[in-house]
Amino acid sequence: MKKISRRKALTQSALAAVSLALGSRVVLGQDRQLKLIIKNGRVFIDGILKQLNIGIDRDNTIRLLSGESAADNTVDAQRLVVAPGFIDILGDNGSQQLQTYRTFEKYKLTDGVTTVLQLHGGAASPAQYHAGMDSRPHHVNYGVGVFVMMIRNQVTSLTDRLKKVEQGLEEGGLAVCHSIEYQPTPYEELLAYARLAKKYKRPMFLHLRYSSKEKELDGVQEAVQLARESGAHIHIDHLHSTGGTYQMEKALEMIEKARTSGLSITCCVYPYSYWATYLISKRFDPGWQERFNLTYEDLTIVGTGEKITAQTFPRYRQQPGLLVATPEGTMPLDKTVKLALQRDFCLIGSDGGILKEARANNHPRGAGCFATAVRYGIDSGLGMETILTKVTRQPTELINPALRNRGVIANGAIADLVIFDQDLIRGGATVANPNQFSLGINHVILAGDVAYHHRTETMNLDGKPIRY
């Protein structure tokens, strides 16, 4: 009897389970040239949707089909959209990553995400991160940036800090990442980090310095100045919550003008009208109610739904890692997110992750950001194709060449794909219960194999490290 590998056996079992769940929708056949054919789908290719059949070769790459072909297995995607797997450039797996990564990745996968990059934070040492992670099975492709905040907590001299940041880039870190609202940093030090990013041809991801109405544009101007003086590509994290909450049009105009002058700046948003952050953070330093026009009762503990009060605020503020959410409408979508997404330099990034079961104390965007983004694109009139570009091709252009051959459907591209129902797709996670899968995600294919199917909840582990 011919022996087969454990991984091949698991893949065949997963496909068989999918076949039973879908009946005629998936057909198992004889061993042929292609591993899998996806037929009758509306395929997102070259920025538009086309009726097209695509195949997956033995080397787990995509082949565009023009005629009849045979394969081991066939997925009938009639009335469904086939797109490259979504790429999250701003995932956040917290500080205990070895303990939480499987839950974190599970809720990314079920949101249609095939690649998660932690570029808001990341790791002080990408080499140590990958040493701990690369031998483990993963639901998604994964990678990290060089986490400046963590490095600054470890060493005090600027010389030592710069050495560690450069070492992290040498180790394959995907970006230089810093949050200067949470850890205020002198501009000259910030400029030194940006110059290292430029030297290694990596972007610098920046959580801006200010989030108040009075000063938020000063933060945008600082990012523009940083791009001009360093020559680095500056990426502004979640512009609608830090930098453009109150004056998004002006913030976007500043970025557009800088780009027109030749500077390299992008930004991202997440498609939610409320923000959430840790109660212990500097955002809640004295004066927060006036800065954000919020009251104690406007704050909700994520995962329980408990409202903060004047009496509980001091006690909860002493608890590290306690996340609270503001009310819906704090950042009106039509005045923030929609305006940003109309610009071609704005992407989608979750700035989130689900770190435990059940009812995690994490923003719902950690489980539903990308399905919510696609739904918003359809319902708002921005267009599904616009959103799909921002979660597939554009991230690969930002993190290039580390993401080469991902984020597109083309001959020879890596077969990371998502198949979804555009009528049903939406996020399922809520503030009261973030641990809910997105709706309308039918299949996720990772490295050529079915990694997730919504009826069987089969989840395979084929994720690969992304690094330089």
C-alpha positions, 0 to 999 in steps of 0.5 A: 500500500502506498504511503502518504504524508501526514500533511497530504492526508490531512489535506485530502481529509479536509477536501473530502469533508468539504465535498460532503458538506457541499454536495455537487459544489466540490468534485473529487476526481482522479490524480491529474495535473492540477491540484484544484480548479475553482470554476464559475467564480467572479475573479478579482483580477487586474482590479476588476471582477471577471468570470473566470476559471482558475487552477492551482498547480502542484507547486501551489501557484495559480494558473489562469485557465482558458479551456477545459482542464482536469484536476484532483478537486474542483470547487464550484464558485458560482455566484461567489467572488474569488479574490487574493487572500486578504493581507492585514498589515496592522495585526496585533497579537499582544505581548504573549505571542507564543501563548496566543498566536493560534487563537489570534490566527484562527480569527484572522483566517476566518475573516478571509485573511491569509497573511498577517503582519504585525507592523504597529508593533512587532518584536524587538528582535525579529530573529528571536520572534522567528526562532520561537514561531517558525517551528510551529504550525500556523493558520496564516502567513506571518511576519513582524516589524522592529518594535521601537517602543519595546527596544526603548524600554530595554535600553536607554542610550540612543546609540544602543537603541539605534544598534538594536533597531538596525539589528532587527532590520538585519534580522529581516524585520519588515518595517520600523514601527513606533507609537509616539502618542503612547511613548513620546519620543524626541523628533531627532531620535524619531528621525534617526529611526526613519533614516535606518528605515530608509537605509534598509529600504523598509517603511516606517509605520507610525502611530502619530503623536497627537489625537486631540482635535486641537493638535491632531494635524500637528502629528500629520505635519510631523509625519510629512516632515519626517518623510521629507528629512529622512527620505523614508516611506512613512506609513501612518497607522489608523489615520481616522483614530489618530491624526484625522478624527476631527479634520480628516479632509485637511489631513488627507490634503496634507498627505496628498500635497506631500505625495505630489511633491515626491514624498512617499507616504501612505496610511490605513484605516479600519472600518469602524466608527469607534476606537478602543485602547487600553485604559492605562494608556496615555490617552486617558491621562487627565483631561481625556474627557475634554479632549475626546468629548467623552464621559465615563459612561461612554467607555465599555469594557470589551468582551463583557459590555460593562460600562465604566463609571466614575467610581470604577475608572480609577480601579480599572485604570490600574489594570494593565491590558484592560481594553475599553471601547468608545461609542459607535459614531465617535469617528463618523464613517462618512467624515473619516473612513469613507473620505480616507478610502477614496484616496489611493494611498489609504489601505485597510489595517486591523490594528487588532487581534483576538487573543483568547477564548472566549469573549476576549477583551479585544476590539471586534476588528481583530476578528471582523475587520476585513469582512466588515471592510468589504461590506462597507465598500459595497454598502457605502458606494465606494465599490467592492473592487476599491476595497479589494485592491486595498486589502490585496495588491496595495499591501504587497506594494508597501511591503515589497519584495517580501510579499512578492507574488502574493496579493494578486491572481496571476499566472505563477502567483502564490495560491493564497485565495478567499472565496466569499458571497458578496451578499452575505459577507460581513463581520460577526464580532461585536463589542460584547462578544468579539469571538465571532467568525465573519459571515459570508467567507466560504473558503480560504485557500492557503498555499494551494490547499483549503485552509478553512471552509465555513460549513465544516470549520476545517482549519489547516496549518500551512502558514509561512514566515514573511521576512527579508 
